């Protein structure tokens, strides 16, 4: 029951913090103004306050301190979140930070957390048993850093339409929270703590979602998306290296991320520079609304999350391969033949 109280508290703290955050963002010009900062990935021309990451940070900080034990890994989480917040607010204010500088800050946040004594020591073998990674020195730590940075960027790239990113994170955090409860034998304090962290993350993300639903009253900004992405990545590690479960729940944005990253490289472009080639951009071009696209991502995460909680490791691998292949086919179709299925203007003749 404690995890439910923690989730509600996180939701309320975040929700009540967002209105003053909007005032703060307007006062200090932390605004998304497409006329002053044109970007190919923009999906609307409204001026909207950024700095949603500040409310998210406050919601996480307050409830983590209130409801979880302050062990070494928790201190590492809070230190990493502080770095992401500071860099994110600077990006919200000046809106011209180099994407490479932001990437370095993500690596710094991941390394600080890993230095708290966390690593990916093993992964489940889909064919049975586990694969030990800690036999090779520093490999668990290196893999943990790569995993955290990958998830942060994947979530950051999934905030293209209103409600999309916090919706995905809310579902994924709930899935990881339920998983931790399943793994908790009743006396496992570590998993009980992870479950609380997961539901706190879900509550915080849901608090943002109600203000970020279209038309959004606030954008999460770089800090908001990377803070929530960081939490999902960390929860997957702390819940017992359940990377496959998190990966399956996040399969739609993960497939889009993999395609976009590869496409940019093949086109000779930097993978960290934005464009209008994401799946959500293509769905907008097909005439779908912000709400419809967000619901597609959210419902997809719910279905895949349920599958992730229900299947064995081998089943997860099969499901992920099948769904990813279908998604990739759909993305390729939209990129190369999307114009054929676009709604056409009525014939004037």
C-alpha positions as CSV (number, residue, x, y, z in Angstrom):
1,X,0.0,0.0,0.0
2,X,3.0,2.3,0.6
3,X,3.8,2.3,-3.1
4,X,0.3,3.6,-3.9
5,X,0.5,6.4,-1.4
6,X,4.0,7.3,-2.8
7,X,2.6,7.4,-6.3
8,X,-0.4,9.6,-5.3
9,X,2.0,11.9,-3.4
10,X,4.3,12.2,-6.4
11,X,1.4,13.0,-8.7
12,X,0.0,15.7,-6.4
13,X,3.4,17.3,-5.8
14,X,4.2,17.4,-9.5
15,X,0.7,18.6,-10.5
16,X,0.6,21.4,-7.9
17,X,4.2,22.4,-8.8
18,X,3.5,22.8,-12.6
19,X,1.4,26.1,-12.4
20,X,4.1,28.0,-10.5
21,X,6.7,26.5,-12.9
22,X,4.7,27.9,-15.8
23,X,4.8,31.3,-14.2
24,X,8.6,30.9,-13.5
25,X,9.2,29.8,-17.1
26,X,7.3,32.9,-18.5
27,X,9.2,35.3,-16.1
28,X,12.6,34.0,-17.0
29,X,11.9,33.4,-20.7
30,X,12.1,29.6,-20.6
31,X,9.8,29.4,-23.6
32,X,9.5,27.4,-26.8
33,X,9.0,30.0,-29.5
34,X,9.3,28.5,-33.0
35,X,9.7,31.9,-34.5
36,X,12.8,32.7,-32.5
37,X,14.1,29.1,-32.5
38,X,13.1,27.4,-35.8
39,X,13.6,23.7,-35.7
40,X,12.6,21.0,-38.3
41,X,11.1,18.8,-35.6
42,X,8.6,21.4,-34.4
43,X,5.0,20.2,-34.7
44,X,3.2,23.4,-33.8
45,X,3.7,27.1,-33.8
46,X,2.4,28.1,-30.4
47,X,4.6,29.7,-27.8
48,X,4.6,27.3,-24.9
49,X,6.5,27.4,-21.5
50,X,9.3,24.8,-21.2
51,X,11.0,23.9,-17.9
52,X,8.6,21.0,-17.2
53,X,11.7,19.2,-15.9
54,X,11.7,21.5,-12.9
55,X,8.3,20.3,-11.7
56,X,9.3,16.7,-12.4
57,X,12.5,17.1,-10.4
58,X,10.7,18.6,-7.4
59,X,8.1,15.8,-7.6
60,X,10.7,13.1,-7.7
61,X,13.0,14.7,-5.0
62,X,10.2,15.3,-2.5
63,X,8.7,11.9,-2.7
64,X,11.9,10.0,-2.9
65,X,13.1,11.6,0.3
66,X,9.8,11.0,2.0
67,X,9.1,7.4,0.9
68,X,12.3,5.6,0.1
69,X,15.5,4.7,2.0
70,X,18.4,7.0,1.3
71,X,21.0,4.4,0.3
72,X,24.0,4.8,-1.9
73,X,22.2,4.2,-5.2
74,X,19.4,6.6,-4.2
75,X,21.9,9.3,-3.5
76,X,23.5,8.6,-6.9
77,X,20.1,8.9,-8.6
78,X,19.5,12.4,-7.0
79,X,23.0,13.6,-7.9
80,X,22.4,12.5,-11.5
81,X,19.0,14.1,-11.7
82,X,20.5,17.4,-10.5
83,X,22.9,17.4,-13.3
84,X,20.2,16.7,-15.9
85,X,18.0,19.5,-14.4
86,X,20.7,22.1,-14.5
87,X,21.7,21.4,-18.1
88,X,18.1,21.1,-19.1
89,X,17.1,24.5,-17.6
90,X,20.1,26.1,-19.4
91,X,18.9,24.5,-22.6
92,X,15.4,25.9,-21.9
93,X,16.7,29.4,-21.4
94,X,19.3,29.7,-24.2
95,X,17.9,27.0,-26.5
96,X,21.2,26.8,-28.4
97,X,23.2,24.3,-26.3
98,X,25.1,22.0,-28.5
99,X,23.5,18.5,-28.7
100,X,27.0,17.1,-28.2
101,X,27.3,19.1,-24.9
102,X,23.9,17.7,-23.9
103,X,25.1,14.2,-24.7
104,X,28.2,14.7,-22.6
105,X,25.9,15.7,-19.7
106,X,23.9,12.5,-20.1
107,X,27.1,10.5,-19.9
108,X,28.1,12.4,-16.8
109,X,24.8,11.7,-15.1
110,X,25.0,8.0,-16.0
111,X,28.6,7.7,-14.8
112,X,27.8,9.3,-11.5
113,X,25.0,6.9,-10.9
114,X,27.1,3.9,-11.9
115,X,29.8,5.1,-9.5
116,X,27.3,4.6,-6.7
117,X,28.0,0.9,-7.1
118,X,25.5,-0.2,-9.8
119,X,26.1,-2.2,-12.9
120,X,24.4,-4.7,-15.2
121,X,26.0,-7.8,-13.7
122,X,23.9,-10.3,-15.7
123,X,21.2,-10.6,-18.3
124,X,18.7,-13.4,-18.7
125,X,19.4,-15.9,-21.4
126,X,16.3,-16.4,-23.6
127,X,17.3,-20.0,-24.1
128,X,17.6,-20.6,-20.3
129,X,19.7,-19.5,-17.4
130,X,21.6,-16.2,-17.1
131,X,24.6,-14.7,-18.8
132,X,27.1,-13.4,-16.3
133,X,28.7,-10.1,-17.3
134,X,30.7,-9.4,-14.1
135,X,33.3,-11.9,-15.1
136,X,34.9,-9.1,-17.1
137,X,36.1,-6.2,-15.1
138,X,34.2,-2.9,-15.5
139,X,32.0,-4.4,-18.3
140,X,28.8,-4.2,-16.1
141,X,29.5,-0.5,-15.4
142,X,30.2,0.3,-19.1
143,X,27.0,-1.5,-20.2
144,X,25.0,0.3,-17.6
145,X,26.2,3.7,-18.8
146,X,25.4,2.8,-22.4
147,X,22.0,1.5,-21.5
148,X,21.1,4.6,-19.4
149,X,22.3,7.1,-22.1
150,X,20.4,5.1,-24.8
151,X,17.1,5.1,-22.9
152,X,17.5,8.8,-22.0
153,X,17.9,9.7,-25.7
154,X,15.1,7.3,-26.8
155,X,12.7,9.0,-24.4
156,X,13.9,12.4,-25.4
157,X,13.3,11.7,-29.0
158,X,9.7,10.6,-28.1
159,X,8.4,13.9,-27.0
160,X,7.4,15.1,-30.5
161,X,3.7,15.5,-29.9
162,X,1.8,16.6,-26.8
163,X,1.3,13.8,-24.2
164,X,3.4,11.3,-26.1
165,X,6.5,11.1,-23.8
166,X,4.9,11.3,-20.3
167,X,2.3,8.8,-21.5
168,X,5.0,6.3,-22.5
169,X,6.9,6.8,-19.3
170,X,3.9,6.5,-17.0
171,X,3.0,3.1,-18.5
172,X,6.6,1.8,-18.5
173,X,7.2,2.9,-14.9
174,X,4.0,1.1,-13.8
175,X,5.1,-2.1,-15.6
176,X,8.5,-2.0,-13.9
177,X,6.8,-1.3,-10.5
178,X,4.5,-4.3,-11.0
179,X,7.5,-6.4,-11.9
180,X,9.3,-5.3,-8.7
181,X,6.3,-6.2,-6.7
182,X,6.2,-9.7,-8.3
183,X,9.9,-10.1,-7.5
184,X,9.4,-8.9,-3.9
185,X,9.1,-12.0,-1.6
186,X,7.9,-9.8,1.2
187,X,11.2,-9.4,3.0
188,X,13.2,-8.1,0.0
189,X,13.6,-4.4,1.0
190,X,15.7,-3.6,-2.1
191,X,12.8,-4.6,-4.5
192,X,10.3,-2.9,-2.2
193,X,12.3,0.3,-2.6
194,X,12.5,-0.2,-6.4
195,X,8.8,-0.6,-6.5
196,X,8.3,2.7,-4.7
197,X,10.7,4.4,-7.0
198,X,8.8,3.0,-10.0
199,X,5.4,4.2,-8.8
200,X,6.8,7.5,-7.8
201,X,8.2,7.9,-11.3
202,X,4.7,6.9,-12.7
203,X,3.0,9.4,-10.5
204,X,5.3,12.2,-11.4
205,X,5.0,11.5,-15.1
206,X,1.2,11.4,-14.8
207,X,1.3,14.7,-13.1
208,X,3.1,16.2,-16.1
209,X,0.8,14.3,-18.6
210,X,-2.4,16.2,-17.6
211,X,-0.7,19.5,-18.3
212,X,1.2,18.2,-21.4
213,X,-1.9,16.8,-23.1
214,X,-2.8,18.6,-26.3
215,X,-2.9,21.6,-26.4
216,X,0.0,21.4,-23.9
217,X,0.3,24.1,-21.3
218,X,3.9,23.2,-20.6
219,X,6.6,21.2,-22.4
220,X,8.9,18.9,-20.5
221,X,12.0,20.3,-22.2
222,X,15.3,18.4,-22.4
223,X,15.5,18.1,-18.6
224,X,12.0,16.6,-18.3
225,X,12.5,13.9,-20.9
226,X,16.0,13.0,-19.8
227,X,15.1,12.9,-16.1
228,X,12.2,10.5,-16.8
229,X,14.2,8.5,-19.3
230,X,17.0,8.2,-16.7
231,X,14.5,6.9,-14.1
232,X,13.2,4.2,-16.5
233,X,16.7,3.1,-17.4
234,X,17.7,3.0,-13.7
235,X,14.6,1.1,-12.6
236,X,15.2,-1.6,-15.3
237,X,18.7,-2.1,-13.8
238,X,17.6,-2.0,-10.1
239,X,14.7,-4.4,-10.7
240,X,17.2,-7.2,-11.4
241,X,18.5,-6.3,-14.9
242,X,15.0,-6.6,-16.4
243,X,16.1,-4.8,-19.5
244,X,14.0,-7.0,-21.8
245,X,10.8,-6.1,-19.9
246,X,11.6,-2.3,-20.2
247,X,12.7,-2.8,-23.8
248,X,9.4,-4.5,-24.7
249,X,7.3,-1.9,-23.0
250,X,9.3,0.8,-24.9
251,X,9.4,-1.1,-28.2
252,X,7.5,1.4,-30.3
253,X,9.9,4.4,-29.4
254,X,12.8,2.0,-29.4
255,X,12.1,0.8,-33.0
256,X,11.7,4.4,-34.1
257,X,14.9,5.4,-32.4
258,X,16.9,2.6,-34.1
259,X,15.5,3.4,-37.5
260,X,16.0,7.2,-37.1
261,X,19.6,6.8,-35.8
262,X,20.5,4.4,-38.7
263,X,18.8,6.6,-41.3
264,X,20.6,9.7,-40.2
265,X,24.0,7.9,-40.3
266,X,23.3,6.5,-43.8
267,X,22.3,9.9,-45.0
268,X,25.6,11.3,-43.8
269,X,24.0,13.3,-41.0
270,X,24.8,13.5,-37.3
271,X,22.4,11.2,-35.4
272,X,22.0,13.8,-32.7
273,X,20.6,16.6,-34.9
274,X,16.9,16.6,-35.2
275,X,14.7,16.3,-38.3
276,X,11.1,15.5,-39.3
277,X,11.7,11.8,-39.9
278,X,10.3,10.3,-36.7
279,X,7.3,8.1,-36.6
280,X,5.2,10.7,-34.9
281,X,6.0,13.2,-37.7
282,X,5.0,10.7,-40.3
283,X,1.7,10.0,-38.5
284,X,1.0,13.7,-38.3
285,X,1.6,13.9,-42.1
286,X,-1.1,11.2,-42.5
287,X,-3.6,13.4,-40.8
288,X,-3.6,12.0,-37.2
289,X,-4.0,14.4,-34.4
290,X,-1.7,14.9,-31.4
291,X,-4.2,13.1,-29.2
292,X,-4.5,10.1,-31.6
293,X,-0.8,9.7,-31.9
294,X,-0.2,9.9,-28.1
295,X,-3.0,7.3,-27.5
296,X,-1.3,5.0,-30.1
297,X,1.9,5.2,-28.2
298,X,0.3,4.8,-24.8
299,X,-2.0,1.9,-25.7
300,X,0.9,0.3,-27.5
301,X,3.0,0.5,-24.4
302,X,0.1,-0.9,-22.3
303,X,-0.3,-3.9,-24.5
304,X,3.4,-4.6,-24.8
305,X,3.9,-4.0,-21.1
306,X,1.2,-6.6,-20.3
307,X,2.9,-9.0,-22.7
308,X,6.3,-8.3,-21.0
309,X,4.9,-9.2,-17.6
310,X,3.2,-12.3,-18.9
311,X,5.8,-14.0,-21.1
312,X,9.0,-15.9,-20.4
313,X,12.3,-14.6,-21.6
314,X,12.1,-16.6,-24.7
315,X,8.5,-15.4,-25.3
316,X,9.6,-11.8,-24.9
317,X,12.3,-12.3,-27.5
318,X,9.9,-13.7,-30.0
319,X,7.2,-11.0,-29.3
320,X,9.8,-8.2,-29.5
321,X,11.2,-9.6,-32.8
322,X,7.8,-10.0,-34.3
323,X,6.4,-6.6,-33.2
324,X,9.6,-4.7,-34.1
325,X,9.6,-6.2,-37.6
326,X,6.0,-5.1,-38.1
327,X,6.7,-1.6,-36.7
328,X,9.8,-1.3,-38.9
329,X,7.8,-2.3,-41.9
330,X,5.2,0.4,-41.1
331,X,7.9,3.0,-40.6
332,X,9.5,2.2,-43.9
333,X,6.2,2.3,-45.6
334,X,5.3,5.7,-44.1
335,X,8.8,7.1,-45.1
336,X,8.8,5.9,-48.7
337,X,5.1,5.5,-49.6
338,X,3.3,7.6,-47.0
339,X,2.2,10.1,-49.7
340,X,0.1,7.4,-51.3
341,X,-2.1,7.0,-48.2
342,X,-2.2,10.7,-47.3
343,X,-5.7,12.2,-47.1
344,X,-6.3,13.9,-50.5
345,X,-8.1,17.3,-51.0
346,X,-11.5,17.0,-52.6
347,X,-11.5,17.1,-56.3
348,X,-12.4,20.6,-57.4
349,X,-13.3,19.4,-60.9
